[in-house]
């Protein structure tokens, strides 16, 4: 799998408790793979093996590619080096490498390009062996469906037009009231949204514990957050930055409104510069806890269906 590299980023907030993660694929057909996962606090963990090292990967749709933990891959062959910028303006050193084989439960890739970052602080708080982060490029031939309530991720195999090989009439992006076209630049999932009538571009990031709004947004938007606390944001480099937190009164997505959404206000400028795109915010767990999210990487469409919405 060959990829053109740009720096990858991840942020996590809070403290995580480790669990025994001994999960396997429960169903596999030529057209669909169902992965059970364990939710550790607000993160999705999947079993995997990278060049014969076994451990766990965090599903992170805010990362364009595979990211490996420097703890276990520090001696890998270096293909390039740079400083990566993250949420809040944090900086960390990273380099590119390639591994010969990656297996996530029952799915495998060969010759996979990857970024290498220090993820030791995340690993320590999880209490589990974290080999890295699984980014979007690994799933660009599938429709990915994430059901946090059932704790499963489903990969639907697609034809060359992006239609499911099985049950095409049940595609979420066709039946859901909340759906949109995928603005997929730099392999990121970018969604259109509104706050107080202002159009925004949000990155769908399963590694984001709560909604993040760029602190450079207009006061009209930021004033919609009922700020009631200061929080510590943990970057991929292990540094901590104090940010403002509270609840956003209302977030408007096409076909759905989310109310009282936990949010923080932080700088996203470095991430935008790295990917050469403008990002107004990042959304992850705040959306996933309310419904099933699906993204079809071939058709470049996404959908969201609240858990209480009838089929």
Secondary structure by P-SEA (a helix, b strand, c coil): cccccccccccccbbbbbcccccccccccccbbbbbbbbcccbbbbbbccccbbbbbbbccccccbbbbccccccccccbbbbbbcccbbbbbbccccccccccccccccbbbbbbbbaaaaaaaacccccccccccccccccccccccccbbbbbbbcccccccccccccccccccccccccccccccccccccccccbbbbbccccccbbbcccccccccccccccbbbbbbccccbbbbbbbbbccccccccccccccbbbbbbaaaaaaaacccccccccaaaaacbbbbbbccccccccccccccc
